[in-house]
Amino acid sequence: KQWYQRRVRGCRCCSFFRLEFNPVVSILSVIAIVAFILWCILEPDHAGDTFDLAKSWTTNTFSWLYIGSQDVWAVVIIAIYFSKYGEMKLGADDEVPEYNDATWFAMLYACGVGVGLFFFGVAEPVWHYTSASRYRADKYMPDNELAQNAINLTLFHWGIHGWIVYVLVGMVIGIMSFRKGLPMTMKSCFYPLIGDRIFGVVGDLIDTFSIMTTLFGVCTSLGLGTMQINRGLNLINESIPVSTEAQVVIIWCITALATASVVSGVGVGIRRLSEICFGLGMVIMMMVVFLEDTWFLLNLYCQSLGYYIQWVIQLGFHCDAFELSSRSYGAADRGRAYADGEGDGPSDWMDGWTIFYWGWWISWSPFVGMFIAKISRGRTLRQFINGTMTAPIIYSFLWLTIFGGAGIKMERLAAENGICCVNFDYTHLSNSTLMESVGPATRMNPDFDPCGDSVCGDCEWNIIDGYLRDNPNSEAEQVAVYLLENQKWLGKYLSADDTTYTRLSCLPSEEMWFAMMSTYDDMGPFLRIVSLIGLVLYFVTSSDSGSLVIDILSANGCQDPPIPQRVFWALVEGATATALLVAGGSRALSALQTASVVSGLPYTIILCFLCPALWRALAMEFGDINPYGPDFGMALIDPFTTLNGKYFLSFIKNIFLTPITIYSVRRKNNQTGALAYAISLTICWLVWVVLIIAQIVHNSYPSVKLAGIYSLAWVFYLAFATILTVQRAQIREIYNINGNIVEDFFAALLLYPCTVGQVELVSQPGGIAPMMPDDPSVQRPLNSNSSSSTEEKNRDNVIHTNI
């Protein structure tokens, strides 16, 4: 509280009635969230259709970005782990961790993955094993290999590529907050790139995006957890319906518990709940290990780790490019064993799995990254990476192989015992008037229709034929009674005493976990109840952690925000999760997935800038980059975020007059080829503009034969950007400004008028901005063994450089 009242310079803050918050961030976030909730509630059908279209478009257009960015982040974190930077602490060099290792790990695990592992622990491996995928499309693949691939895909979705984004965000926030005294908000992560500009419009927009992304990510988990809790309660008490209405009630009951927890703070409510959750999970997991074939599970765990290590790189770069593009027509002409389109994976598999997971992990990153940074103060970066990547991943893999392996084994045992998926209409069968009006139950009798409006398949008729073989003179009524009394043997388990075998693939995803627990004889009821309690507590832990982090974001990083604000954001979370379930209706799962995928897309772009920010901050701390060196006097974002008319006019001018500006810059700096550069830029820019206009004309008047001319236009634009990249790199070399050719290229490609304005300004007197803080004696490289342990000194010990 004291630190917050001192105010970080430049931070917007509003204080009244014991509330403290950033008015811009809070108001923008609330307006956007309320608008979204009203849209979902007032027009649920339109919202649901929009969700489906948005998810499909995101996958088809940006799979490469989701997939590729995760790999880049992983390489950066691995490089830091094995570098000298790994010894740096999140905090002063003499600080010690606040929490012991066991409590720390429990909080990491409960915050990061708890609810999801209950939902997908059994369901995902079984789904990959039994439903359409690129592996199952291969009819010649051995079934054991298909089972192992199902486990491997599950581990991939919960492995390094998932946790890496938490590590990236948590590491940058920890460094900037604990070593530099900056607010613990997402905008502070970008201080190494844009300096004090984080305290303006850009920083407010980053925090607003972070709140929105976090909210949708947490609500996705809350929605999944609610659906599963609803199923579990229905198992215990069949009078509790499985419905959207029941799920809304559950959400608000959980929200009430989460509100009570978040009010108590991290040290009491969240910490103790995390420890209890972790303990309950261990009880369930260890019981299943001993109830199952223990040696099979140990073999599977060892085997699956090897498969993961072998295939993680290939899976990590796989984008389903051909599946998303087209079917494999012409297969027969190429002598393939499959007919046209057969043997291909489904085009929507990536949409529903990997892209959903990456969007989900990314949308959780502001929340989890900030939370794990908050509880990791005093640990080295290497310890932080170990704690947030290796230990949770190894434990998650153990969980997934135990429950996933048990689920696949149960699927096989159920099939061996003749249990299959059916679509009998039990309401239809229970209609006594109908049963009395039909004759003998044979296939030749069209009046006997046990599947109602659906069509009975081989599974259904095999069951009926088997009964008729033993009871050849049975009437339809007798067959119907048999079907009603033996629902368990038809892929159900709710109304039978014997639950030894269950065909999991016949059930909804949210029901599989409890169905699996029911197969353990006398221990089934106990495991169902403990699972339900654990799921509720994990649910509460995720909700209260998310509410606390959102509140911190809206309060400029205040670590102890006022209680009314905590309550407000907890209620907003519940309202948003309710809106998603109402809008989704029968497609609730798809709506929840879409929320993560779509909200994670813009945030992926934001997170891509964290890698250079993190590396630059570490290099400055260790003295590998001079933090006092020269810099561009204008940042790329200044024309849009400052009131400096000079910057804005420069931006407008250089949209059209870039060649003239570059000619002048090269002459001022005595660079050769000024005229050649100007002519080349003029040709490239004019051709680009003319060809884009030509494409627009063709779109309006198809008779003008210029289809596809835009492709040549963008070739010339790339040439234009490349010339500007060379110019910016040369200017950096002349004035000894820190940077690299990759930054130069993307600056020129995305914001070429700003890039030209930078090189123009730096060539003028006073155009170079020093990066040195007011008191140079405060800023020292880490390896000088001089560090400050007080927040006041850390606040002044800032680093500053502008891309």
MOBELCOR-V910979 format. One record per helix or strand of 3 or more residues. SS is the DSSP state (2 for helix, 1 for strand). FROM is the first residue (numbers start at 1). TO is the last residue. If there is no record, write none. Layout:
# MOBELCOR-V910979
ss & from & to
SS & FROM & TO
SS & FROM & TO
This chain:
# MOBELCOR-V910979
ss & from & to
2 & 2 & 6
1 & 14 & 16
1 & 19 & 21
2 & 23 & 42
2 & 44 & 81
2 & 84 & 87
2 & 101 & 112
2 & 114 & 130
2 & 143 & 157
2 & 160 & 179
2 & 186 & 199
2 & 201 & 236
2 & 244 & 264
2 & 266 & 291
2 & 294 & 317
2 & 321 & 325
2 & 332 & 334
2 & 349 & 352
2 & 354 & 374
2 & 381 & 416
2 & 426 & 429
2 & 432 & 436
2 & 458 & 470
2 & 476 & 485
2 & 487 & 490
2 & 504 & 506
2 & 509 & 518
2 & 521 & 554
2 & 563 & 621
1 & 630 & 632
2 & 638 & 641
2 & 645 & 656
2 & 658 & 668
2 & 674 & 700
2 & 709 & 735
2 & 741 & 750
2 & 752 & 762
1 & 768 & 770
2 & 782 & 784
2 & 791 & 796
